[in-house]
Amino acid sequence: MRRIEFTLASTRVYLIRHADVENPRRLLYGHLDGFQLSALGRAQAAAVGDSLRDKNVGRIVHSPLARAVETAAIINSRLEPPAILEADPELREAEFSRYLQGLPYWQIPVRRPLWFVHKTRRGLVPGDESVEQMGDRILGVVRRIVREHPGDTMAVVSHADPLQAVWVVLDGRPHNEREMYRKSIDKAGMLVLDLEGEKAVRWEYVPPPQVEKPAGVA
């Protein structure tokens, strides 16, 4: 009797944090729209695109927030041929940032007291997400696009906390605040994730590309 073997498709997904944002008032922008990339951020995004030019990226799925949309568009402008762009609301910023958004960073402990509960343990406050929930939200998008486009090389553009939660979940580290920030994904940095079928088998952090600061940037 002839045995039929099935081989799972290998897929690479680049999980990219949006690039630097124009934010002179140093507000926590959360889910607020209208926060576009700075000149430095545009240079970072272009450099990320250049680094991916020969990687055959066929699809870029991004958060619907402006800074992620712009990052994805600039990356795509450097690819040849351009990839398919797709927005997915599941790639949004952390839900708890809705409670914090619009304030300068230094005012948050004073004016948003639930921040202390959030920092003690995520997911206790209504509207907050646990580390696992946030990481699984992003990985759910990854599994979807891998299922729909097996074997393709793709990129995902999201935000700091969700992507760092993914890293914690993948590593199997404790789901606490220390681990959320012990290994950080900087703006325009990425996790390179290899999957067999829908299972993550390898991941590696790639820091942001070194770019010269545009003239006038402090």
C-alpha positions in Angstrom: 0.0 0.0 0.0 1.4 3.3 -1.0 1.8 5.8 1.8 1.0 9.4 1.0 3.0 12.0 2.9 1.8 15.6 3.4 4.4 18.3 3.8 3.3 21.5 5.6 4.1 24.7 3.8 6.9 26.8 5.2 6.0 30.5 5.5 8.0 33.5 6.7 6.2 36.5 8.2 7.9 39.8 9.2 6.2 41.3 12.3 7.1 45.0 12.1 6.5 47.8 14.6 5.5 51.1 12.9 8.3 53.6 12.5 8.9 56.9 14.5 5.9 59.2 14.9 5.7 63.0 14.8 4.7 63.8 18.4 6.3 67.0 19.7 3.9 67.2 22.7 4.9 63.7 23.7 1.3 62.5 24.1 0.4 58.9 24.4 -1.4 58.6 21.1 -3.1 55.2 21.6 -5.9 54.8 19.2 -6.1 58.4 18.2 -5.8 59.0 14.5 -3.8 61.7 12.7 -0.4 60.8 14.2 1.7 60.4 11.1 5.3 59.4 10.8 8.1 61.9 11.5 10.8 62.6 9.0 13.0 60.1 10.9 10.1 57.6 10.8 9.7 57.9 7.0 13.4 57.3 6.6 13.2 54.2 8.8 10.2 52.8 6.9 12.0 53.3 3.6 15.1 51.5 5.0 12.9 48.6 6.2 11.4 48.4 2.7 14.9 48.4 1.1 15.9 45.6 3.5 12.9 43.5 2.3 13.2 44.3 -1.4 14.7 40.9 -2.3 12.6 38.9 0.1 9.6 38.4 -2.2 7.1 39.9 0.2 3.7 39.5 -1.5 1.3 40.9 1.1 1.5 43.5 3.9 -1.2 43.4 6.5 -1.3 46.4 8.8 -3.2 48.0 11.7 -5.7 50.6 10.5 -4.1 53.4 12.6 -2.4 56.2 10.6 1.2 55.5 11.7 0.9 51.8 10.7 -0.8 52.6 7.4 1.9 55.0 6.5 4.7 52.7 7.6 3.2 49.9 5.4 2.7 52.2 2.4 6.3 53.4 2.5 7.7 49.9 2.9 5.6 48.8 0.0 6.8 51.7 -2.2 10.3 50.2 -2.0 9.3 46.7 -3.0 9.5 45.5 -6.6 6.9 44.4 -7.4 4.7 46.0 -4.8 2.9 43.8 -2.3 -0.9 43.7 -1.7 -1.8 46.0 1.2 -4.5 44.9 3.6 -5.8 46.5 6.8 -6.9 44.3 9.7 -8.4 45.8 12.9 -7.0 43.0 15.0 -3.6 44.5 14.5 -4.6 47.6 16.5 -2.9 49.1 19.4 -3.4 47.7 23.0 -6.9 48.3 24.1 -5.9 49.8 27.5 -4.3 52.7 25.6 -7.8 54.0 24.9 -7.9 54.9 28.6 -4.6 56.7 28.5 -4.6 58.4 25.1 -4.3 62.1 24.7 -2.3 62.7 27.8 1.4 63.6 28.1 3.3 60.6 29.4 4.2 62.3 32.7 0.6 63.0 33.6 -0.6 59.4 33.3 0.2 58.2 36.8 -1.6 61.3 38.2 -4.7 61.4 36.0 -5.2 57.8 35.1 -5.0 55.8 38.4 -6.1 52.5 36.8 -2.7 52.6 35.2 -1.2 51.2 38.4 -3.6 48.2 38.3 -2.7 47.7 34.6 1.0 47.7 35.5 0.5 45.3 38.3 -1.4 42.7 36.2 -2.8 43.2 32.8 -6.3 42.1 32.1 -7.8 42.9 35.5 -9.4 46.2 34.5 -12.4 46.2 32.2 -11.3 47.0 28.7 -7.7 45.8 29.4 -6.2 42.8 27.7 -3.9 40.2 29.3 -0.6 39.6 27.7 -1.9 36.3 26.3 -5.0 37.9 24.9 -3.0 40.6 23.2 -0.4 38.2 21.8 -3.0 35.8 20.6 -4.9 38.6 18.8 -1.8 39.3 16.6 -0.9 35.6 16.2 -4.5 35.0 15.1 -4.0 37.3 12.2 -0.7 35.6 11.4 -2.4 32.2 11.4 -5.2 33.5 9.2 -2.9 34.9 6.5 -0.7 31.8 6.6 -3.8 29.6 6.2 -5.1 31.7 3.3 -1.7 32.2 1.6 0.5 29.2 2.5 4.1 29.4 1.5 4.0 33.1 0.7 6.3 35.6 2.3 4.3 38.3 4.1 4.7 41.2 6.5 2.5 42.5 9.4 2.7 46.1 10.7 1.4 46.6 14.2 2.3 48.4 17.5 4.8 48.0 20.4 2.7 46.3 23.1 0.9 43.8 20.9 4.1 42.8 19.2 6.0 42.5 22.5 3.2 40.3 23.8 3.6 38.1 20.8 7.3 37.7 21.7 6.5 36.8 25.3 4.0 34.2 24.1 6.3 32.7 21.6 9.2 32.5 24.1 6.9 31.0 26.7 8.1 33.6 29.2 6.0 34.7 32.3 3.2 37.0 31.4 4.2 39.9 33.5 5.2 43.5 33.0 8.9 42.9 33.5 8.9 40.4 30.6 6.8 42.7 28.4 9.7 45.2 28.3 12.8 43.1 29.0 13.1 42.5 25.3 11.7 45.4 23.4 10.8 45.8 19.7 11.9 49.3 18.8 10.2 51.5 16.3 10.8 50.0 12.8 12.2 46.9 14.4 10.8 43.5 13.6 10.4 39.9 14.6 11.2 37.5 11.7 8.8 34.5 12.2 9.1 31.2 10.4 6.1 28.8 10.5 5.5 25.3 9.4 1.8 25.3 8.6 0.4 27.5 11.3 2.9 26.6 13.9 5.7 29.0 14.7 9.0 27.2 14.7 11.7 30.0 14.6 11.7 33.6 15.5 14.4 36.3 15.6 14.5 40.0 16.4 16.0 42.3 13.9 16.6 45.9 15.2 15.6 49.0 13.3 17.8 49.9 10.4 20.4 52.6 11.1 19.4 55.7 9.2 20.8 59.2 9.2 18.6 61.7 11.0 17.0 64.1 8.4 18.1 67.7 8.7 16.4 69.6 11.5 15.6 66.4 13.5 16.9 66.7 17.1 
